[in-house]
Structures are given as C-alpha cells and as structure tokens.
C-alpha cells in the first residue's frame, strides 16, 4: 500500500447541544484531521513518467519512415503506458 499523505495534526472537540425535541443534551464530537500530501510521490510516479512517454511519442514521429526502430519505439511506448510499474494508491 502506498501512503501519499501523512497526518500533521488531529484535533478533537466535544460540545453539548440542546435540541427542542429532547430534554437531554446531546454531545457533539468534532474530529479534525490536518493532512499533508507528499509532492515527491506525485512528481516521481505521475508527472515524470507522463513526460517521458510524451517525449518518446514525439520521437516516434520525428524519426524517418525508413528507420527500423520507429515501429519498435512506438510499440514500447504504448506497452509501457498501458502497464504501469508502480502500484496504484488505495
């Protein structure tokens, strides 16, 4: 499992509330989580691979048609883009 954020702070506040329908006050519990994302995870696992695949796709069109590697680079680019090498966050 990939953790993409971490807990910075947790606040718990409890306050009694009186409603018109009941004689007994109810307790209201408010829990606040402050989370911080890990930016490096997004850069290394999403932005960087997308950029590399985009450059490879452009190189496929720049190569001359006589080049035998043009088809190979195109196949490899599509294969890598459909099969990610990292697990998806859950």
C-alpha positions as CSV (number, residue, x, y, z in Angstrom):
1,X,0.0,0.0,0.0
2,X,1.4,3.4,-1.0
3,X,0.9,6.2,1.5
4,X,0.6,9.5,-0.3
5,X,0.0,11.8,2.7
6,X,0.7,12.0,6.4
7,X,-1.1,13.3,9.4
8,X,0.2,16.6,10.7
9,X,-2.4,17.3,13.4
10,X,-5.6,15.8,14.9
11,X,-8.0,18.0,16.9
12,X,-11.0,16.6,18.9
13,X,-13.6,19.0,20.3
14,X,-16.7,17.9,22.2
15,X,-19.6,20.2,22.9
16,X,-23.1,19.6,24.3
17,X,-26.1,20.6,22.2
18,X,-29.6,21.2,23.4
19,X,-32.4,20.4,20.8
20,X,-36.0,21.5,21.1
21,X,-37.3,17.9,20.7
22,X,-35.3,16.4,23.6
23,X,-34.8,17.2,27.3
24,X,-31.4,15.6,27.5
25,X,-28.5,17.4,25.8
26,X,-26.6,15.5,23.1
27,X,-22.8,15.6,22.8
28,X,-21.4,16.8,19.5
29,X,-17.9,15.4,18.8
30,X,-15.9,17.1,16.0
31,X,-12.7,15.5,14.8
32,X,-10.4,17.5,12.5
33,X,-7.5,15.9,10.7
34,X,-4.8,18.0,9.1
35,X,-3.1,16.1,6.3
36,X,-0.1,17.0,4.1
37,X,0.4,15.4,0.7
38,X,3.8,14.1,-0.4
39,X,4.6,16.1,-3.5
40,X,7.5,13.9,-4.5
41,X,5.2,10.9,-4.9
42,X,3.1,12.7,-7.5
43,X,6.2,14.0,-9.3
44,X,8.0,10.7,-9.5
45,X,5.1,8.4,-10.1
46,X,2.8,10.5,-12.3
47,X,4.4,13.6,-13.9
48,X,7.8,12.3,-14.7
49,X,6.6,9.0,-16.5
50,X,4.0,11.0,-18.4
51,X,6.6,13.5,-19.6
52,X,9.0,10.7,-20.7
53,X,6.2,8.9,-22.6
54,X,5.2,12.1,-24.3
55,X,8.8,12.7,-25.4
56,X,9.0,9.1,-26.7
57,X,5.8,9.6,-28.7
58,X,7.1,12.7,-30.3
59,X,10.4,11.0,-31.1
60,X,8.4,8.3,-32.9
61,X,7.1,11.0,-35.4
62,X,10.5,12.7,-35.8
63,X,12.3,9.5,-36.9
64,X,12.3,8.9,-40.6
65,X,10.0,6.2,-42.1
66,X,13.0,4.2,-43.3
67,X,14.3,3.7,-39.7
68,X,13.5,0.2,-38.4
69,X,13.4,1.4,-34.8
70,X,10.4,3.7,-35.4
71,X,7.9,0.9,-35.0
72,X,9.7,-0.6,-32.0
73,X,9.8,2.7,-30.1
74,X,6.1,3.1,-30.8
75,X,5.2,-0.4,-29.6
76,X,7.3,0.1,-26.4
77,X,5.8,3.5,-25.7
78,X,2.2,2.1,-25.9
79,X,3.2,-1.0,-23.9
80,X,4.7,1.0,-21.1
81,X,1.8,3.5,-21.0
82,X,-0.7,0.6,-20.5
83,X,1.3,-1.3,-17.9
84,X,2.4,1.0,-15.0
85,X,5.3,-0.3,-13.0
86,X,4.0,1.1,-9.7
87,X,1.0,0.1,-7.6
88,X,-2.0,2.4,-7.6
89,X,-2.7,4.2,-4.3
90,X,-5.8,2.9,-2.4
